[in-house]
Amino acid sequence: VQLQASGGGLVQAGGSLRLSCAASGSISYINVMAWYRQAPGEQRELAATITGGGRANYADTVKGRFTISRDNAKNTVYLQMNSLKPEDTAVYYCNYQNIVSRQTYWGQGTLVTVSS
């Protein structure tokens, strides 16, 4: 499975960005996709997950501001980020996990920078 993330960039505080991550290869439809993020000098942390059926979960730090969604026909997961804060600055990574095999794959990361 290959993951290609896009959509990062520079935005002012209070602004919005939408990240996309397209999966290709041997896609199992029994999977969970997620967005993680890693701020400079920090450990990678989970931001949001979504099951194949569309059930979403969020970290408390992004709940109410970020929305994860997916288009199964396109094997693509999105992260709509609103009301961005400087502390949201990080490299955002998409993640795919095959629930049956437990194999996990990572995208290359896309940088989001929020200026104050």
BALUMMI-371072 format. One record per residue: residue number from 1; residue in three letters; x, y, z of N, C-alpha, C in turn. Coordinates in steps of 0.2 Angstrom, whole numbers, plus 5000, padded with zeros to 4 digits. Layout:
<recs>
<n NUM	res Ala	n_xx X	n_yy Y	n_zz Z	ca_xx X	ca_yy Y	ca_zz Z	c_xx X	c_yy Y	c_zz Z>
...
</recs>
This chain:
<recs>
<n 1	res Val	n_xx 5004	n_yy 4994	n_zz 5000	ca_xx 5000	ca_yy 5000	ca_zz 5000	c_xx 5004	c_yy 5006	c_zz 5000>
<n 2	res Gln	n_xx 5003	n_yy 5011	n_zz 4996	ca_xx 5006	ca_yy 5017	ca_zz 4995	c_xx 5002	c_yy 5023	c_zz 4997>
<n 3	res Leu	n_xx 5004	n_yy 5028	n_zz 5001	ca_xx 5000	ca_yy 5033	ca_zz 5003	c_xx 5003	c_yy 5040	c_zz 5001>
<n 4	res Gln	n_xx 4999	n_yy 5044	n_zz 4998	ca_xx 5002	ca_yy 5050	ca_zz 4995	c_xx 4998	c_yy 5056	c_zz 4998>
<n 5	res Ala	n_xx 5001	n_yy 5060	n_zz 5003	ca_xx 4998	ca_yy 5065	ca_zz 5006	c_xx 4999	c_yy 5072	c_zz 5003>
<n 6	res Ser	n_xx 4994	n_yy 5076	n_zz 5003	ca_xx 4995	ca_yy 5083	ca_zz 5000	c_xx 4990	c_yy 5088	c_zz 5004>
<n 7	res Gly	n_xx 4992	n_yy 5094	n_zz 5003	ca_xx 4987	ca_yy 5099	ca_zz 5005	c_xx 4990	c_yy 5104	c_zz 5011>
<n 8	res Gly	n_xx 4996	n_yy 5102	n_zz 5013	ca_xx 4999	ca_yy 5106	ca_zz 5018	c_xx 5001	c_yy 5113	c_zz 5016>
<n 9	res Gly	n_xx 5003	n_yy 5117	n_zz 5020	ca_xx 5005	ca_yy 5124	ca_zz 5018	c_xx 5005	c_yy 5129	c_zz 5024>
<n 10	res Leu	n_xx 5006	n_yy 5135	n_zz 5022	ca_xx 5006	ca_yy 5140	ca_zz 5027	c_xx 5000	c_yy 5144	c_zz 5028>
<n 11	res Val	n_xx 4997	n_yy 5145	n_zz 5034	ca_xx 4991	ca_yy 5148	ca_zz 5035	c_xx 4991	c_yy 5152	c_zz 5041>
<n 12	res Gln	n_xx 4987	n_yy 5158	n_zz 5041	ca_xx 4987	ca_yy 5162	ca_zz 5047	c_xx 4982	c_yy 5158	c_zz 5053>
<n 13	res Ala	n_xx 4983	n_yy 5160	n_zz 5059	ca_xx 4979	ca_yy 5158	ca_zz 5064	c_xx 4972	c_yy 5159	c_zz 5063>
<n 14	res Gly	n_xx 4967	n_yy 5155	n_zz 5064	ca_xx 4960	ca_yy 5156	ca_zz 5062	c_xx 4958	c_yy 5153	c_zz 5056>
<n 15	res Gly	n_xx 4963	n_yy 5152	n_zz 5051	ca_xx 4962	ca_yy 5150	ca_zz 5045	c_xx 4960	c_yy 5142	c_zz 5044>
<n 16	res Ser	n_xx 4960	n_yy 5140	n_zz 5038	ca_xx 4958	ca_yy 5133	ca_zz 5037	c_xx 4963	c_yy 5130	c_zz 5031>
<n 17	res Leu	n_xx 4963	n_yy 5123	n_zz 5032	ca_xx 4967	ca_yy 5119	ca_zz 5027	c_xx 4963	c_yy 5113	c_zz 5026>
<n 18	res Arg	n_xx 4964	n_yy 5110	n_zz 5020	ca_xx 4961	ca_yy 5103	ca_zz 5020	c_xx 4967	c_yy 5098	c_zz 5017>
<n 19	res Leu	n_xx 4968	n_yy 5093	n_zz 5021	ca_xx 4973	ca_yy 5088	ca_zz 5019	c_xx 4970	c_yy 5082	c_zz 5015>
<n 20	res Ser	n_xx 4973	n_yy 5079	n_zz 5010	ca_xx 4971	ca_yy 5073	ca_zz 5007	c_xx 4976	c_yy 5068	c_zz 5007>
<n 21	res Cys	n_xx 4974	n_yy 5062	n_zz 5007	ca_xx 4979	ca_yy 5056	ca_zz 5007	c_xx 4976	c_yy 5051	c_zz 5003>
<n 22	res Ala	n_xx 4979	n_yy 5049	n_zz 4997	ca_xx 4976	ca_yy 5044	ca_zz 4992	c_xx 4980	c_yy 5038	c_zz 4993>
<n 23	res Ala	n_xx 4977	n_yy 5032	n_zz 4994	ca_xx 4980	ca_yy 5026	ca_zz 4995	c_xx 4979	c_yy 5022	c_zz 4989>
<n 24	res Ser	n_xx 4985	n_yy 5018	n_zz 4987	ca_xx 4985	ca_yy 5014	ca_zz 4981	c_xx 4988	c_yy 5008	c_zz 4983>
<n 25	res Gly	n_xx 4987	n_yy 5003	n_zz 4978	ca_xx 4990	ca_yy 4996	ca_zz 4980	c_xx 4985	c_yy 4991	c_zz 4982>
<n 26	res Ser	n_xx 4987	n_yy 4987	n_zz 4986	ca_xx 4983	ca_yy 4981	ca_zz 4988	c_xx 4979	c_yy 4984	c_zz 4994>
<n 27	res Ile	n_xx 4973	n_yy 4987	n_zz 4993	ca_xx 4969	ca_yy 4990	ca_zz 4998	c_xx 4964	c_yy 4985	c_zz 5000>
<n 28	res Ser	n_xx 4964	n_yy 4984	n_zz 5007	ca_xx 4959	ca_yy 4980	ca_zz 5010	c_xx 4953	c_yy 4985	c_zz 5012>
<n 29	res Tyr	n_xx 4947	n_yy 4983	n_zz 5011	ca_xx 4942	ca_yy 4987	ca_zz 5013	c_xx 4940	c_yy 4987	c_zz 5021>
<n 30	res Ile	n_xx 4943	n_yy 4982	n_zz 5024	ca_xx 4943	ca_yy 4982	ca_zz 5031	c_xx 4949	c_yy 4985	c_zz 5034>
<n 31	res Asn	n_xx 4948	n_yy 4992	n_zz 5035	ca_xx 4954	ca_yy 4996	ca_zz 5037	c_xx 4952	c_yy 5002	c_zz 5041>
<n 32	res Val	n_xx 4957	n_yy 5004	n_zz 5044	ca_xx 4956	ca_yy 5011	ca_zz 5048	c_xx 4961	c_yy 5016	c_zz 5045>
<n 33	res Met	n_xx 4959	n_yy 5022	n_zz 5043	ca_xx 4964	ca_yy 5027	ca_zz 5041	c_xx 4964	c_yy 5032	c_zz 5046>
<n 34	res Ala	n_xx 4970	n_yy 5036	n_zz 5046	ca_xx 4971	ca_yy 5040	ca_zz 5052	c_xx 4975	c_yy 5046	c_zz 5049>
<n 35	res Trp	n_xx 4975	n_yy 5051	n_zz 5053	ca_xx 4980	ca_yy 5057	ca_zz 5053	c_xx 4984	c_yy 5057	c_zz 5059>
<n 36	res Tyr	n_xx 4990	n_yy 5057	n_zz 5059	ca_xx 4994	ca_yy 5059	ca_zz 5065	c_xx 4998	c_yy 5065	c_zz 5063>
<n 37	res Arg	n_xx 5001	n_yy 5068	n_zz 5068	ca_xx 5005	ca_yy 5074	ca_zz 5067	c_xx 5011	c_yy 5074	c_zz 5072>
<n 38	res Gln	n_xx 5016	n_yy 5077	n_zz 5070	ca_xx 5022	ca_yy 5078	ca_zz 5074	c_xx 5025	c_yy 5085	c_zz 5074>
<n 39	res Ala	n_xx 5025	n_yy 5088	n_zz 5079	ca_xx 5027	ca_yy 5095	ca_zz 5080	c_xx 5035	c_yy 5095	c_zz 5081>
<n 40	res Pro	n_xx 5038	n_yy 5100	n_zz 5079	ca_xx 5045	ca_yy 5100	ca_zz 5080	c_xx 5047	c_yy 5098	c_zz 5087>
<n 41	res Gly	n_xx 5052	n_yy 5094	n_zz 5088	ca_xx 5054	ca_yy 5092	ca_zz 5095	c_xx 5049	c_yy 5088	c_zz 5099>
<n 42	res Glu	n_xx 5044	n_yy 5086	n_zz 5096	ca_xx 5039	ca_yy 5082	ca_zz 5099	c_xx 5038	c_yy 5075	c_zz 5096>
<n 43	res Gln	n_xx 5034	n_yy 5071	n_zz 5100	ca_xx 5033	ca_yy 5064	ca_zz 5098	c_xx 5027	c_yy 5064	c_zz 5093>
<n 44	res Arg	n_xx 5026	n_yy 5059	n_zz 5089	ca_xx 5021	ca_yy 5059	ca_zz 5084	c_xx 5014	c_yy 5057	c_zz 5088>
<n 45	res Glu	n_xx 5009	n_yy 5061	n_zz 5087	ca_xx 5003	ca_yy 5060	ca_zz 5090	c_xx 4997	c_yy 5059	c_zz 5086>
<n 46	res Leu	n_xx 4992	n_yy 5055	n_zz 5088	ca_xx 4986	ca_yy 5054	ca_zz 5084	c_xx 4982	c_yy 5060	c_zz 5084>
<n 47	res Ala	n_xx 4979	n_yy 5062	n_zz 5078	ca_xx 4974	ca_yy 5068	ca_zz 5078	c_xx 4967	c_yy 5065	c_zz 5077>
<n 48	res Ala	n_xx 4966	n_yy 5060	n_zz 5072	ca_xx 4960	ca_yy 5058	ca_zz 5070	c_xx 4960	c_yy 5051	c_zz 5067>
<n 49	res Thr	n_xx 4955	n_yy 5047	n_zz 5068	ca_xx 4954	ca_yy 5041	ca_zz 5064	c_xx 4947	c_yy 5040	c_zz 5061>
<n 50	res Ile	n_xx 4947	n_yy 5036	n_zz 5056	ca_xx 4941	ca_yy 5035	ca_zz 5053	c_xx 4940	c_yy 5027	c_zz 5051>
<n 51	res Thr	n_xx 4935	n_yy 5024	n_zz 5052	ca_xx 4934	ca_yy 5017	ca_zz 5050	c_xx 4932	c_yy 5017	c_zz 5043>
<n 52	res Gly	n_xx 4932	n_yy 5011	n_zz 5040	ca_xx 4929	ca_yy 5010	ca_zz 5033	c_xx 4922	c_yy 5012	c_zz 5033>
<n 53	res Gly	n_xx 4918	n_yy 5011	n_zz 5038	ca_xx 4911	ca_yy 5013	ca_zz 5039	c_xx 4910	c_yy 5020	c_zz 5040>
<n 54	res Gly	n_xx 4915	n_yy 5024	n_zz 5041	ca_xx 4914	ca_yy 5031	ca_zz 5042	c_xx 4914	c_yy 5033	c_zz 5050>
<n 55	res Arg	n_xx 4915	n_yy 5029	n_zz 5054	ca_xx 4915	ca_yy 5031	ca_zz 5061	c_xx 4922	c_yy 5035	c_zz 5063>
<n 56	res Ala	n_xx 4921	n_yy 5041	n_zz 5066	ca_xx 4927	ca_yy 5045	ca_zz 5067	c_xx 4928	c_yy 5046	c_zz 5074>
<n 57	res Asn	n_xx 4935	n_yy 5047	n_zz 5076	ca_xx 4937	ca_yy 5048	ca_zz 5083	c_xx 4942	c_yy 5054	c_zz 5082>
<n 58	res Tyr	n_xx 4942	n_yy 5058	n_zz 5087	ca_xx 4947	ca_yy 5064	ca_zz 5087	c_xx 4951	c_yy 5064	c_zz 5094>
<n 59	res Ala	n_xx 4957	n_yy 5067	n_zz 5093	ca_xx 4960	ca_yy 5069	ca_zz 5099	c_xx 4957	c_yy 5075	c_zz 5102>
<n 60	res Asp	n_xx 4957	n_yy 5076	n_zz 5109	ca_xx 4954	ca_yy 5081	ca_zz 5112	c_xx 4957	c_yy 5088	c_zz 5109>
<n 61	res Thr	n_xx 4963	n_yy 5088	n_zz 5107	ca_xx 4966	ca_yy 5094	ca_zz 5105	c_xx 4963	c_yy 5097	c_zz 5099>
<n 62	res Val	n_xx 4960	n_yy 5092	n_zz 5095	ca_xx 4957	ca_yy 5095	ca_zz 5088	c_xx 4950	c_yy 5094	c_zz 5088>
<n 63	res Lys	n_xx 4947	n_yy 5091	n_zz 5093	ca_xx 4940	ca_yy 5090	ca_zz 5092	c_xx 4936	c_yy 5096	c_zz 5092>
<n 64	res Gly	n_xx 4931	n_yy 5096	n_zz 5087	ca_xx 4927	ca_yy 5102	ca_zz 5086	c_xx 4930	c_yy 5107	c_zz 5081>
<n 65	res Arg	n_xx 4936	n_yy 5106	n_zz 5079	ca_xx 4940	ca_yy 5110	ca_zz 5074	c_xx 4941	c_yy 5106	c_zz 5068>
<n 66	res Phe	n_xx 4943	n_yy 5100	n_zz 5069	ca_xx 4945	ca_yy 5096	ca_zz 5063	c_xx 4940	c_yy 5091	c_zz 5061>
<n 67	res Thr	n_xx 4939	n_yy 5089	n_zz 5055	ca_xx 4934	ca_yy 5084	ca_zz 5053	c_xx 4938	c_yy 5079	c_zz 5048>
<n 68	res Ile	n_xx 4938	n_yy 5073	n_zz 5050	ca_xx 4941	ca_yy 5068	ca_zz 5046	c_xx 4935	c_yy 5065	c_zz 5042>
<n 69	res Ser	n_xx 4936	n_yy 5063	n_zz 5035	ca_xx 4932	ca_yy 5060	ca_zz 5031	c_xx 4935	c_yy 5056	c_zz 5026>
<n 70	res Arg	n_xx 4931	n_yy 5051	n_zz 5022	ca_xx 4935	ca_yy 5047	ca_zz 5017	c_xx 4930	c_yy 5046	c_zz 5012>
<n 71	res Asp	n_xx 4933	n_yy 5045	n_zz 5006	ca_xx 4929	ca_yy 5043	ca_zz 5000	c_xx 4932	c_yy 5036	c_zz 4998>
<n 72	res Asn	n_xx 4928	n_yy 5031	n_zz 5000	ca_xx 4930	ca_yy 5024	ca_zz 4999	c_xx 4931	c_yy 5022	c_zz 4991>
<n 73	res Ala	n_xx 4927	n_yy 5025	n_zz 4987	ca_xx 4928	ca_yy 5024	ca_zz 4980	c_xx 4935	c_yy 5027	c_zz 4977>
<n 74	res Lys	n_xx 4937	n_yy 5032	n_zz 4980	ca_xx 4944	ca_yy 5035	ca_zz 4978	c_xx 4949	c_yy 5033	c_zz 4983>
<n 75	res Asn	n_xx 4948	n_yy 5029	n_zz 4988	ca_xx 4953	ca_yy 5026	ca_zz 4993	c_xx 4957	c_yy 5033	c_zz 4995>
<n 76	res Thr	n_xx 4953	n_yy 5038	n_zz 4997	ca_xx 4956	ca_yy 5044	ca_zz 4999	c_xx 4953	c_yy 5046	c_zz 5006>
<n 77	res Val	n_xx 4957	n_yy 5048	n_zz 5010	ca_xx 4955	ca_yy 5051	ca_zz 5017	c_xx 4957	c_yy 5058	c_zz 5017>
<n 78	res Tyr	n_xx 4953	n_yy 5062	n_zz 5020	ca_xx 4953	ca_yy 5070	ca_zz 5021	c_xx 4954	c_yy 5072	c_zz 5028>
<n 79	res Leu	n_xx 4957	n_yy 5077	n_zz 5029	ca_xx 4957	ca_yy 5081	ca_zz 5036	c_xx 4955	c_yy 5088	c_zz 5034>
<n 80	res Gln	n_xx 4949	n_yy 5090	n_zz 5036	ca_xx 4947	ca_yy 5097	ca_zz 5036	c_xx 4949	c_yy 5100	c_zz 5042>
<n 81	res Met	n_xx 4954	n_yy 5105	n_zz 5042	ca_xx 4956	ca_yy 5109	ca_zz 5048	c_xx 4954	c_yy 5116	c_zz 5048>
<n 82	res Asn	n_xx 4950	n_yy 5117	n_zz 5053	ca_xx 4947	ca_yy 5124	ca_zz 5054	c_xx 4949	c_yy 5127	c_zz 5060>
<n 83	res Ser	n_xx 4949	n_yy 5134	n_zz 5061	ca_xx 4951	ca_yy 5137	ca_zz 5067	c_xx 4958	c_yy 5135	c_zz 5069>
<n 84	res Leu	n_xx 4962	n_yy 5135	n_zz 5064	ca_xx 4969	ca_yy 5133	ca_zz 5066	c_xx 4973	c_yy 5138	c_zz 5070>
<n 85	res Lys	n_xx 4977	n_yy 5134	n_zz 5075	ca_xx 4981	ca_yy 5138	ca_zz 5080	c_xx 4988	c_yy 5137	c_zz 5078>
<n 86	res Pro	n_xx 4992	n_yy 5141	n_zz 5081	ca_xx 5000	ca_yy 5140	ca_zz 5080	c_xx 5002	c_yy 5133	c_zz 5083>
<n 87	res Glu	n_xx 4999	n_yy 5131	n_zz 5088	ca_xx 5001	ca_yy 5124	ca_zz 5091	c_xx 4999	c_yy 5119	c_zz 5086>
<n 88	res Asp	n_xx 4995	n_yy 5120	n_zz 5081	ca_xx 4993	ca_yy 5115	ca_zz 5076	c_xx 4999	c_yy 5114	c_zz 5071>
<n 89	res Thr	n_xx 5004	n_yy 5118	n_zz 5071	ca_xx 5010	ca_yy 5117	ca_zz 5067	c_xx 5013	c_yy 5111	c_zz 5068>
<n 90	res Ala	n_xx 5014	n_yy 5107	n_zz 5062	ca_xx 5017	ca_yy 5100	ca_zz 5063	c_xx 5017	c_yy 5097	c_zz 5056>
<n 91	res Val	n_xx 5021	n_yy 5092	n_zz 5055	ca_xx 5021	ca_yy 5088	ca_zz 5049	c_xx 5015	c_yy 5083	c_zz 5051>
<n 92	res Tyr	n_xx 5010	n_yy 5082	n_zz 5046	ca_xx 5005	ca_yy 5078	ca_zz 5046	c_xx 5006	c_yy 5072	c_zz 5042>
<n 93	res Tyr	n_xx 5005	n_yy 5066	n_zz 5045	ca_xx 5006	ca_yy 5060	ca_zz 5042	c_xx 4999	c_yy 5056	c_zz 5041>
<n 94	res Cys	n_xx 4998	n_yy 5053	n_zz 5035	ca_xx 4992	ca_yy 5049	ca_zz 5035	c_xx 4994	c_yy 5042	c_zz 5036>
<n 95	res Asn	n_xx 4990	n_yy 5038	n_zz 5039	ca_xx 4991	ca_yy 5031	ca_zz 5041	c_xx 4985	c_yy 5026	c_zz 5039>
<n 96	res Tyr	n_xx 4987	n_yy 5020	n_zz 5036	ca_xx 4983	ca_yy 5015	ca_zz 5034	c_xx 4984	c_yy 5009	c_zz 5038>
<n 97	res Gln	n_xx 4979	n_yy 5006	n_zz 5041	ca_xx 4980	ca_yy 5000	ca_zz 5045	c_xx 4975	c_yy 4995	c_zz 5042>
<n 98	res Asn	n_xx 4978	n_yy 4989	n_zz 5040	ca_xx 4973	ca_yy 4983	ca_zz 5038	c_xx 4971	c_yy 4980	c_zz 5045>
<n 99	res Ile	n_xx 4965	n_yy 4980	n_zz 5046	ca_xx 4963	ca_yy 4977	ca_zz 5052	c_xx 4964	c_yy 4970	c_zz 5053>
<n 100	res Val	n_xx 4964	n_yy 4966	n_zz 5048	ca_xx 4964	ca_yy 4959	ca_zz 5048	c_xx 4972	c_yy 4957	c_zz 5049>
<n 101	res Ser	n_xx 4976	n_yy 4960	n_zz 5045	ca_xx 4983	ca_yy 4958	ca_zz 5045	c_xx 4987	c_yy 4962	c_zz 5050>
<n 102	res Arg	n_xx 4984	n_yy 4968	n_zz 5052	ca_xx 4988	ca_yy 4972	ca_zz 5057	c_xx 4993	c_yy 4976	c_zz 5053>
<n 103	res Gln	n_xx 4994	n_yy 4975	n_zz 5047	ca_xx 5000	ca_yy 4979	ca_zz 5043	c_xx 4998	c_yy 4986	c_zz 5043>
<n 104	res Thr	n_xx 5003	n_yy 4990	n_zz 5044	ca_xx 5002	ca_yy 4998	ca_zz 5045	c_xx 5007	c_yy 5001	c_zz 5040>
<n 105	res Tyr	n_xx 5004	n_yy 5006	n_zz 5036	ca_xx 5008	ca_yy 5010	ca_zz 5031	c_xx 5007	c_yy 5017	c_zz 5033>
<n 106	res Trp	n_xx 5013	n_yy 5021	n_zz 5031	ca_xx 5013	ca_yy 5028	ca_zz 5032	c_xx 5014	c_yy 5032	c_zz 5026>
<n 107	res Gly	n_xx 5011	n_yy 5038	n_zz 5025	ca_xx 5012	ca_yy 5042	ca_zz 5020	c_xx 5019	c_yy 5046	c_zz 5022>
<n 108	res Gln	n_xx 5021	n_yy 5051	n_zz 5017	ca_xx 5027	ca_yy 5054	ca_zz 5018	c_xx 5027	c_yy 5060	c_zz 5022>
<n 109	res Gly	n_xx 5021	n_yy 5062	n_zz 5024	ca_xx 5020	ca_yy 5068	ca_zz 5028	c_xx 5019	c_yy 5075	c_zz 5024>
<n 110	res Thr	n_xx 5015	n_yy 5079	n_zz 5027	ca_xx 5014	ca_yy 5086	ca_zz 5023	c_xx 5015	c_yy 5091	c_zz 5029>
<n 111	res Leu	n_xx 5018	n_yy 5096	n_zz 5028	ca_xx 5020	ca_yy 5101	ca_zz 5033	c_xx 5014	c_yy 5106	c_zz 5033>
<n 112	res Val	n_xx 5011	n_yy 5107	n_zz 5039	ca_xx 5007	ca_yy 5113	ca_zz 5040	c_xx 5010	c_yy 5118	c_zz 5045>
<n 113	res Thr	n_xx 5010	n_yy 5124	n_zz 5043	ca_xx 5013	ca_yy 5129	ca_zz 5047	c_xx 5007	c_yy 5134	c_zz 5048>
<n 114	res Val	n_xx 5006	n_yy 5136	n_zz 5055	ca_xx 5001	ca_yy 5141	ca_zz 5057	c_xx 5004	c_yy 5147	c_zz 5060>
<n 115	res Ser	n_xx 5004	n_yy 5152	n_zz 5057	ca_xx 5007	ca_yy 5158	ca_zz 5059	c_xx 5002	c_yy 5162	c_zz 5064>
<n 116	res Ser	n_xx 5005	n_yy 5165	n_zz 5069	ca_xx 5001	ca_yy 5169	ca_zz 5074	c_xx 5000	c_yy 5176	c_zz 5071>
</recs>
